[in-house]
Amino acid sequence: MIIVTGAAGFIGSCLVSRLNEEGHEDLLLVDDFSNENKNHNLEGKKYIDRIDREEFLEWFSEHANEIRVVFHIGARTDTTEFDKSIFDKLNLNYSKAIWKVCTEFQIPLIYASSAATYGLGEFGYEDDHAIVSKLKPLNPYGESKNDFDKWVLNQKTFPPHWYGLKFFNVYGPNEFHKGRMASVIFHAFNQISTSAAMKLFRSHNPDYKDGEQLRDFIYVKDVIEVCLFLSKKLPTSGLYNLGTGKARSFLDLAKNTFTAMQKEENISFVDTPIDIRDKYQYFTEANMTKLKNAGYKKDFYSLEDGITDYVQNYLKEKKYY
């Protein structure tokens, strides 16, 4: 049996779909299933059962010998939430409990870390274990992810294979439920649909022109392929960056969204809100050397191709993956 936590969420539900495509239907799905909007992500998916996240840990301890691999994708991801106790419970301590069972029963574990651990990028964006203890995330969400990474690296015993994936800016189908936390491309599509225009944050950094702030945007289909690769090939355990390795500008993103929607460009700029201005990242770019050295050979979607696929095959059609 395969465990997927966060299974009704954005990345988790796409993983479930891809596992189904590979012929895997022996899935146990874990999440808080109380959000009906989120549950639409699971329509048509095949799985054995689903279990509430509050009940899962007890179940897992009792049935661990039935499990082949755990994809721990579930987390509280709201970067605007500042109650640390929520992240301690759902991200840090929950992940520790899963880790301990995977270690005891020797079950491979692939879990979601985050590029939010890198903060403003003072120490670069290399998935080097030596810098993890130095990193300074900008919010409690990033701190919770880095706290777990630090805890993992200090353990004396491990699952037989484990991978902590530092997701960069993931976008793609099945994020209809995410509201404010959805990708910029999702918001761009909706802005353009309703107003035929797109507003981007103005730059408040003299080194960057308006709209030329840079991010490493990765299509969710690539994220899923890497998860499957790791579960099959089982390379050296550790933390791995998961971006494209190529930073692109928000202006590129907006222009390509207009193109994919076959709309005329209409882009303007607004001031970055004061409350996030001092924590605003002007550049992120994953160093992808470690994953490539581990044997991952597939090309990532370009921003152009990813946006086109997402807009034309999912957003326009209001379809799920």
Beta strands, then each sheet from edge to edge (+ up, - down):
strand 1: 2-5
strand 2: 27-31
strand 3: 49-52
strand 4: 69-72
strand 5: 109-114
strand 6: 162-167
strand 7: 169-171
strand 8: 198-201
strand 9: 214-215
strand 10: 217-219
strand 11: 238-242
strand 12: 248-249
strand 13: 267-270
sheet 1: 3+ 2+ 1+ 4+ 5+ 6+ 11+
sheet 2: 7+ 10+
sheet 3: 8+ 13+
sheet 4: 9+ 12-
end
